[in-house]
Amino acid sequence: MAEAEALKKHHCPSCGADAHWNPDKQALVCVYCGTVAPASLDKATGEILEHDLVSAFREFGKDRRGWQAEKTSVRCQSCKAISVFDPGRVAQRCDFCGAAALVPYEQIEAPIHPESLLPFKISESDVRESIRKWYRSRWFAPNRLKSGALTDTVQGVYLPYWTFDAQAHSDWTAQSGYYYYTTETYRDANGKSQTRQVRHTRWVPSSGSVNHFFDDEMVPASKGVNEALLRKIEPFPTKELIAYSPSYLAGWLAEHYQIDLIAAAQRSRESMDSELRSMCASQVPGDTHRFLNVHSNYSRQTFKHILVPVWLLTYNFGKRAFQVVVNGYTGEIAGHYPKSWVKITGLILTIAAIAGIAWLAFAQ
C-alpha cells in the first residue's frame, strides 16, 4: 500500500502524466502540461534518523530496504555503476561513462533505502552556463573544446553517500624533542678558525588525550563518478537534509550504492583514526616529536544512508572519456578536460625565451 501511494505522487493532478522534480520551482512539475503539484507534495516530512552502527551490523531492519517505489536497475559492464531510474525510461548508454554495454541488474536483496536527501536546487540551465564558463577558464583546453561547449549530455543524478557520527577519546604517548644549540669551532677553506651554532635535540617523554565528536563524516558510495572529483565539489550541507520521499526521484537518475555499510564504516574509521592522530600530534609539546602512539576508543557510533544531487557531464574527446561534475545544491564544479600540447609547448617556449633574455641582460 505504501508503494502505491508513493507512485501516485509522481502523477500530474491535472492530466495524469508523469510529474518530475523541478529544481527551479522546488516542486513536482508535469512535463506535458506544466502543472505544479500541490504544495503538500513539495516537501517530504519526517525526522532525519541516525542509526546505531553496532546494531546495524547485527541486522538492519527489512522495513528500511527498497526504494519505496517501482524502479528499474541496470549495471554498466564498463564502469560497474548501477543506475536506478523510473521503469518507463529506456537506457541506451551509461550516464556515468557513456558506454553502451548495459545489462539488467537484479538485486539479490533489496538495498538499504536512503532515509534522507538533498534535493536539486541548481537548475539545468544554470548548470549548462556554469560548465561553459568553466570550459572558457581552462587555458590549456583545446579551442575546439571551448567552442563546442559540450553541454548537451548534462544529466542530473542522485549519488549515494554514507555519513557517520562517533564520539572519540584518544590517549597518546610520545617523545617530545626540544632544540638546543652549542658553539662549535672549525677551520674554513682558507684555514681560518671560525665558529658556528650546532643544533641538538633533547628528548623527554610526554603524554596526553584528545576528545572529539565526529559529525556526519561522509563516505561516497558511488562507482560511476570519480571520487577525487566528488571530493572537490564537497561539502554537501548535511544540515539541510530532508526526509526521503520517492517524489524527489521522479524523473531523475539515481545510483545504487556500490560500497556497502561495512566497507563504508571501515573507510570512515580509517579517516577518523588519521584525523585523531593529527590532532594528537598537534598536542605534543616541544619543537619536534617521535614515537607517537595513539590509542582511540569510539562510542555513540551512528550512521545514515543519504542521496546527494550531482549534475554529471561525461563526454569523449578523441579516444578518451572525461567527466565534469557539479554540486546540485551549491553549484561547486570540478572536472577533467583534455590538454592542448600546442598551448603547453607554446608556454614552455615563451618561458624559455623570457629566461634567455633575462640571462643575456644579466650577462651584459
Beta strands, then each sheet from edge to edge (+ up, - down):
strand 1: 19-22
strand 2: 27-30
strand 3: 51-52
strand 4: 72-76
strand 5: 82-85
strand 6: 102-104
strand 7: 116-117
strand 8: 155-187
strand 9: 193-220
strand 10: 242-243
strand 11: 253-255
strand 12: 288-317
strand 13: 320-327
strand 14: 333-335
sheet 1: 1+ 2-
sheet 2: 3+ 12- 7- 10+
sheet 3: 3+ 12- 8+ 9-
sheet 4: 3+ 12- 13+ 14-
sheet 5: 3+ 12- 8+ 11+ 5- 4+ 6-
end
